[in-house]
Amino acid sequence: MPSTNCPGLCVSGSRKMGERVKLSYSADERRATLRVEASVSLWRSIRRTCQDASEDETDLTGPSSLTIPWWVYLGIRDEVEASCRRHSVGIEIDNAASAMLKEADHRLAKYELARTGHSEDESDVVRRLIEIGFKRTLTDEQRRNVARLVTIAAGATFSVPGAGKTTEALAFFALKRVSGDRLLVICPKNAFAAWEEQLLNCLPGDEGFTRLRGGLSNIEKALQSNPKKILITYRQLLTVSHLIGDYLTEDTFVFLDESHHIKRGTEGAQGNAILSIAQLPKAKLIMTGTPMPNDIVDLVPQFRFLYPEIIADRDSVEAFIKPVYVRTTKAELDLPERKKEIKTISLKPAQWELYRLLKSEAARDADPRLGRLDRSTLRRVGRSALRLLQVATNPATLASLPFEHEDLLGEVLEEGDSPKLEYACYRARELAFEGRKSIIWSSFVQNVEIVAQRLQDLGAEYIHGGVDAGSEVEEGTRENKIKRFHDDDTCSVLVANPAACGEGISLHTVCHHAIYLDRNYNAAQFLQSEDRIHRLGSDHIKFIEIIQAPGTVDEAVDRRLNAKIDNMAQVLNDESLSVEPETVDLDAEGFNAADFEDFLRHLKNEDAV
């Protein structure tokens, strides 16, 4: 097991006459200030340490002073203290910083206890839940998970979708709270209704959730009433993190639902906003069935939220997070059989000619000799991969965009609908004729609307990011469309975008067939969308059909998704994640460095067998 970087005690005062480093904490800004009243070499060492940890968030405030987010300082505390010892200079700590450091040491001590693997007695957990009015009866796996989680101040539930993570989280809250404690849940917008429903089912006597939405003034007004439970989206938190920081006190629990939404790098602002409040809550949970959708490094910011005092990286995060997470696997749920098939559908002649032309252009653009593999290159090449996915799936989506090969595109459009789109519609009609409902998935918003339009005779509904959330009775809302798909026999098809509809809904009781018109590189979106129909509570066999065009980027995407899912299965020790589809012969989301390398092989016609 790795050792935590438990810091030693800071030295008060200074060892060299007149030389010292001053550390202070600003509660309003949640930042540490370091003032170096010592040699230039010590100042340069501390500045370099801070900038290496988070250059974008390190503010130089004077010739020898800087400020950084408190969570960043906690991670580099050891390095700063070591630099001071090497220079024989002590650290003078103000009262606010001293109190925060004591809290950090307390959390580290709790982490060390968590590594012992202790769990509460499950029967005692059940008894206590009954006594406090918790109404939901826990499954065997939920009892096991909750008995473990209640011994931890900051933990994770990585149970598969449908296993009841929300119930586990509410049981955790009910068992650990005392009078006056509050709960903040950060989650995608489409999970709001599920949290409200589960709270009513689990703790019907509790005050309900307050949804924080709208502009700054609306949220500020909502918080003035001091609600006991609030829901906010990741995106909304980014704009009001200072208000949320003020709301959080030592009596607040914070849960991150679908915690893989924490991101650094291209979306660092969102991740940093969440990490900026990591030191404030009384207790924390992260929750997701797909904790590493692209790479093991996806776990790093999630773990840093739980324990900002511990520096975790690609090599160490798996070992660090193991003592503090629980997981229910699909094998444990004994779900109905799931049958996967890949339907291979060849492109039409003009469509294939267009694909090869754009592929050759992408190959020239992606040549690694033209520049180093950085964030900008990944974005650019990722966009090329998505455009090839568009051409392989439905070139008509390019018609509304500026496009330099208009004549060839015109020939493609004259061929009619793409073969993949034709098959998806044909298959949906075949299932509807048999009295079966189906869901069709596409990563492209235009495809979602086009397919739904083609299937209007089957009463098709569609959902993508442009469909607003609302009540079930409000026409055209996400919830209204889902209810109609459930209840209306004339609605045989739901067409959806995984980014907008892959989380927070359950379709398993009425739908047993999923058809993937296309997929992107985001393994979380694929797994989450697949689990909309493959969940606890249905005994029907589930059928997953993935439409692929041979010789295209579809095959590269399939390889990379399988690799990511297999990698996640190994880290989580969950073989039920790794399911290879059966191939049947018929006529930049999530794009990372490994995807880049595989995509290059496709562009060079060197696809792996």
N, C-alpha and C positions, 0 to 999 in steps of 0.2 A: 504494500500500500504506500502511496506517496505521503510525504509529510506535509502538513500545512505550514505556511510561512508565518507561524505565530510570532508576532513581533516581541522583542524584548522591551523592557521599560525604557521610556525616553529619559534622558538625563536633564534635570532641571538646572538652570544656570549655565555657566560656561567653564571650560577647563583652561582656556587661554584668556588671559586678562583682556577684557573688553570685547572679546569675540563670541558670537552666539548666532543661532538661527532661531527666529521667532515663528511659532506656528499659531495661527488663530483660525477660528471657524465662524463663518457668517451664516446664521440660521435663515436669514431672509433669502440669501442667494444659494445656500447649500454648497458653499465653496470653501476651500481651504486657502489661506494666504500664507506664503512663506517669505519671510524677510531675512536675507542673509547679511548679517553684520560681521563679516569675516573675510577671508582671503578671496581673491578673484577666482582662484582655481576651485574652491568649494562652491562658489556661486555657479560657475560654469558646469560643474558636475551635477548639481541639483537641477539646474535649468535643463540640461540634456536629458536627465532621467524623466522629468515631467513631460517634456516634449516628445520623447520616445513613446511614452505611455499614451498620450493623447495630444498631439500637436495642435489640432484644431480647437481644442478646448483649453489650452494653456494661454493665459493672458499675461503678458509682461506689463507690470504696473509701475515699474521704476527701474533705475539702474541695476538694482540687485533684489528685486521683489517680483513675485508673480502670484497669480491665483489659478487654481484648478478645481474641478468638481471634487467634492469630498470623496465620492466613490472611487475616483481615480487615485486620490492620495492614499486611501486605504490599501490599494493594490501595490503601491510603490513605497509604502511606509518603511519596510525593511531596508530598501536601497538608500533612501534618504538618511536613515539613521546610521547605516554603514558608512556612508560618505562622511557624515559628521564625526564618527569615531576615528576614521582614518586621518582626519584633520585635527583631531583632539579638540573638537568644538561641541558644546552641549546644545540642547534644544530647549528653549523656553516656551512653554505651552500655556495658552490662556485657559480660563475656566471652561469656556464653551467647548473648545477642542479637547480638553482633558475628559470632559463628560462623554463626548462622542467616542473617544478612544476606548474608554472603559466599556461602553456599549459594544464596540467592535470586539474587544477581548472576550466579552461575555458570549457573543455569538460564536466566536471561534471555539470556546470551551464547549458550547452546545454541539457544534459540529463534531468535535472529538468524541463526545458521548454518542452521537448518532452512528459513528463508525463501529460501535460495539454491536449494532444490529438488534438492540432490544425492542420488543413489542409489548404493548399492554395485553392483558388477558382479554380474549375476544368476548367471552361471556360477560365480563365486567363492562366492556364497551357497550354491548347491547343493552344491559341493564341500565346504565347511565343514560343512554339515548332515550329509552322509554320513560325514565323519570323526568327528563327535561322536555318531554312532549314531542320528540322526533317521530313522525308518523310513518315514514317510509321504512319498510322492512329490508334490511341489507341482504344481499346475496352472500354466499360463502366467500367469494373473492373480495367483495367490498368490505366485509368484516375484517378479513385479513389485512387489507390495505389500510383501513382506517385505524386499526389497532397499532399499526406501525407508524402511520403519519402523526398520530397524537403525541408521540414521544419526541417529535422533531419540531423545532420552531420555524424552520424553513425547509420545505421539501417539495417533491414533485410527484404527480401521478401521471404516468405515461400510458395508462390503459388505452386499449384500442377503442375507436368510436363505438358507441352503443353499450359500453361496459358500465356506464354510470359514473363518470368522473365528477359530474356536477353534484350528484348525491354524496359522493365521498367528500367533496370539498365542503358541502354544507354540514355534513356530520362532523368534520374536523372543526369547523367554526363553532358549532353548537357545543361540542365537548370542551373546547379550550377557552371560550369567551367567558367573561365575567360581566356583571351588570354595567351597562354604559358602553361596551365595546361596539365598534363600528366595522363595516365591511365595504371595501372598494373592490369592484370587479372590473378589470380591463379586458375587453374582448371585442371580436368583430361585431358589427352592428346586427348581423343576422343571428347572433346568439342571445340577444336581449330577451326575446320572448321565452326562450328555453330556460333562462335563469329565473325569470318571473314565475313560470309554470312550476319549476322544480322547487322553488322556495315555498310556494303555496302547498305543494304536495308534502314537503318534508317538515316545514315549520309553519303550519297554517296560522298560528297565533302571532307570528312576527310582523313587524312593520315591513311593508313592501319596499321594492327598489324605487329609487328616483333615477330617472334617465337624464344624464347630463348631455344636452345637445343644444344646437343653436350657436349663437355668437357668444363672445366673451361676457357681455352684460347679462345674457340669459343664464349662463352657468354661474356667474358670480352671485346672481340673485337666488338661484337654486341652492347654492351652498350656504347662504346666509341663514337658511332655515335649519341648518345642521342636521341633514338627513342621516339616518343610521345606516342606510345601505344605498350605495350608488353604483350605477353602471355607466361606463364611458368607453368609447372606442379608442383604439391605439392612435388613430389619426387625430381624433379630437384632443387627446391628452397632449399631443405635441404642441398644440396652440395654447393650452391653459395649464401647463405643468407647474407654473408658479402658484396658481390657485390650488391645485391639488396638493402641492407640497405644504401649503399653509393649512389645508384641511387635515392632512395626516398628522396624527399624534401617536403617542405611545400606546393608545388604546385602539388602534386601527389594524385590521387584517387586510392584506392586499393579495388578491388572486389574479394571476395572468392566465386567462383562458385562451387556448390555441397559442401557447407561448412561443411557438416557432415564428410568430410574427415579429418578435424582437430581432432587429437586424442592425448590423454595423455596416461599414463600407458605403455602398451607394445609397443606403437609406439610414445612415448613421444618426441623423437628427432624431428620428423616432426612437431608436434604441437608446440613445444618450438621454432623451427625456425620461424614459422609464428608469434607466440606471441612476438618474439623478435623485430619485426618491428611494433608492434601494436600502438606505440606511435608516429610514424612518419608521417602517411598520413594526407592529408588535409581533406579527407572524406573517409568513408568506407561503404561498403555494404557486407553482407553475403547473399548467395542465395542457397536455397535448398528446394525441395518439401518434403523432409524427414529429418527434423532437428534432430529427436531423434530416430534413427533406432533401438536402443536396450533398451534405458533407458533414463529417463529425465536428467540424469547426462551428456548425450551427448551434451546438450545445454550449459554446463558450459564453455568449452574452446571457443565455438563460441561467447558467450556473452563477455568473457574476451578479445577476440580480439577487439570487438567493444568498450568496456569500461574497460580497464585494471585497472582503478582506483577503480572499485567497486568489492568487494569480493562477488562472487555468489557461492552457493553450491547447492546440491540436493534440499534442502528445500526452497531456496529463488529464484532460477534462473527463475522459471516460472513467478513469479511476476515481477522480474526485467526486463525480456525481453519483456513482453507484451506491454509496451508503445512504443516500437521501431520496431515492426514488422508488416507487412501487409501480407495478404494471400487471394488468390482467390481459392475457393473450387471447387471441381468437380461439386457439385450441381449448383453452379453459372454458370459454363460453359455450362450447359445443354448438356452434352455429350450423345452420343448414349447409349442405354441400354447395360449393361455388364452382361453376364450370366456366373456364375462360377459353375463348377461341379468338385467333387472329384471322380475319377475313381479308385475303389478299385480292385487291382490285386494281387492275392495270389502268394506267392513264390512257386517254385518247391520243391520237397521233399529234395534233397541233399542240395539245397540252404538254405532251412529252417533249416536243421540240422547244417550247417555251421554258420548260423546266431545265433542260440541258443548257440553254443559253444563259439563264440566270445563275445556274450552278457554276458555269465557267467564269462568269463575272465575279461571283462570290469567292471563287478559288483565288483569283488574282488579288482581290481585296484582302483576303485573309492570310496571304503568304506571310509566315512569321518572320521572314527576312526583311520585311518592310518596316518592322518596328518591334519593340519589346511587348510582351504579353502583360498589359496593364489593364486597369479598369475600363479605360476608354476603348481599348481593343476588344475586350470581352463584350462590351455593349454593342459595338459596331457589328462584330461577327454574330452575336446573338440575334441582332435584328435581321441579318442575312438568313440565318437559320429559320426564323419565323416567316420570312417572306417565301422561302422555299416550301415551308409547310402550307402556306396559303395557296401556292400554285398547285401543290399536290392534292389539296383538299377541294378548293373551290376558287379558281382563278377569277371568277366574277367579282370577288371582293377587291380586286385591284382596279376595277373599272372606274371607281370614284376617286382614285388617287392619281397624282402626277406620274406618268409612266412613259418611258422613252421608246418602248417597243409596241406602240399602239396598233400597228398593222397586224403584227403577229397575235397580239391579244384579241384583236377583232376576229381573226380566224378561230381562235380558241372558243370565243363566245358563240360563234356560229355552230360549233359542235354541240351546243346545248349544255345542260347541267353536267357537272363533273361526275365521273363514275362513282366516286365515293359518296357524293351527295345523293345520287340516284339510288344507290344501294341502301343507304340509311333510311330514305323515305319508303323504299320498297319493303324493307324489313319491318318498319313500324306498321305499315298497312297490313302486312301478313300477320303480325301479332294481334293487331286490332280485330282482324277478321276472326281470329281464334278466341276473341274476348279477353285478350291480355293487354295490360298497359305497359308502356315502355318509357324510359327516359333516354334522350339523346344528348350527348355532351359534345361541346365544341369550345375551343379556347378563344375563338374569334366571335366578337359580338355580332358582326354582320351575318355570319353563318347561323347563329342562334335565331335571328329574326327571319332569315331566308327559309330555313328549314321549317320553322313554325308556320310561315305563310304557305309553303308547299303542302302542309298537312292540316290546313284549316278544315278540310272535310272530316278530319278525325277530332275536331275540337281542340287542337293543340294550343297549349299555353307556353309562354317562354319567360325565362328569368335571366337577366344579366345585371351588371352593376348599375345600369340606368333605371332599373325598376325599384321604386321606393318601397321601404318598409311601411307597414301600417296595420290596421285592424283587418280581421278576416272578412268583415262585411263591407269594407271599402273597396270599390271596384278598381281593379288594375294594380293593387298592391301585391307585393311579394307573398304575403300571408293569404290574401284572397285567392291568388293563383294556385298556391299549394293546397288550400282547402278544396278548391274546385277539382283539382287533380285527384284528391282523395275521395271526394263524395259524388262527383258527377260522372255517371256512366257514359255520358256523351264525350267526355274529355279522356281520350285514350293515350295522349302523348304529352310529355313535358320536355321542352328543349331548354337546356341550361348551360351556363358558363361555369366551370369549376371554381374560378376565382370568386364568383359571387354567390354560388349556391352549393359549394362543396362542404360547407360547414353549417351546423345549426338546424338541419332539417332531417326528418325521418320519413322515408317513403316505403319502408320494407313491408308494411302490411298490405299494400295495394299494388306494388310494382316489383316484378321479379326479373326484369330484363333491362339491362343497360347497354346502350350502343355508343361507342366512341367514334365520332366522325373524325376526330383528330385529337392529339395530345401534345403538350409542350414538355419542357424539360423539368418541370416542377413536380417532384415525386410526392410532395405533401398534397398538392391539389388532386393528383390522380388517386392516391390512396383514400383521401377524405371523400372524394366524389363517389368512388366505388362503394364506400361504406354507407352511402345513403340508403342503399337497398339491402346490404348485407350486414344486418344488425340483430341484436337479441330481440326476440319477440315474434319471430316468424319461422315456420317450419317448412317453407317452400324452398326448393332448389333455386339458386340464383344463377342467372346467365349473364356473362359479361362478353360482349362482342367488340373487338377492337379492329377497326377498318384501317388497313395499311396498303399503300401503293408500293409494290416491289421496286427496288432500285432507287428509292427516294430517301429523303431525310427521315421519313416515318420510321425506317429501320434503325437509323442512328438513334432516334429518340427512344425507341423500344429498348435498345441495348443499354443506353444510359439509365433509363428508369429502372431496369432490372438490376443494374449494378448498384444504384443508390438504395434500392429496397433491400437488396442482399446485404449491403453494408450496414444498414439500420438494423436488420435482423440479427446480425452478428453482435453488434454493440449491445442491443437490448436482449440478447439471448432468446429470440422469439422466431422460431422457424416458420411459424404460421404467416409471417410477413412475406416470405419468399415463395411465390407461386408462379411457376412458369406457364404461360398460356400454350395451348395446343394450336399449331398452325394448320389452317384449313385452306386448301387451294381453291381460290375463286379468281374468275377473270378480274422572348428570352427571359421568358419567365424561368427562373431556376437555372440559368446558363452559367456554368462555372468552368474552371480551367480544364478539368477532365473532359467536360462536354466539348470544349474547344478542340482538344486534341483529337477526339473521336470524330467531330464534325470535319476537321481537316482531312482525315482519312477518307471520309465519304466524298469530299470535294475532289480528292485525288484518285477516286475510284479504287481505294484500298480498304474498303469496308471489311471489318472482321467477319469471319464466317460464323 
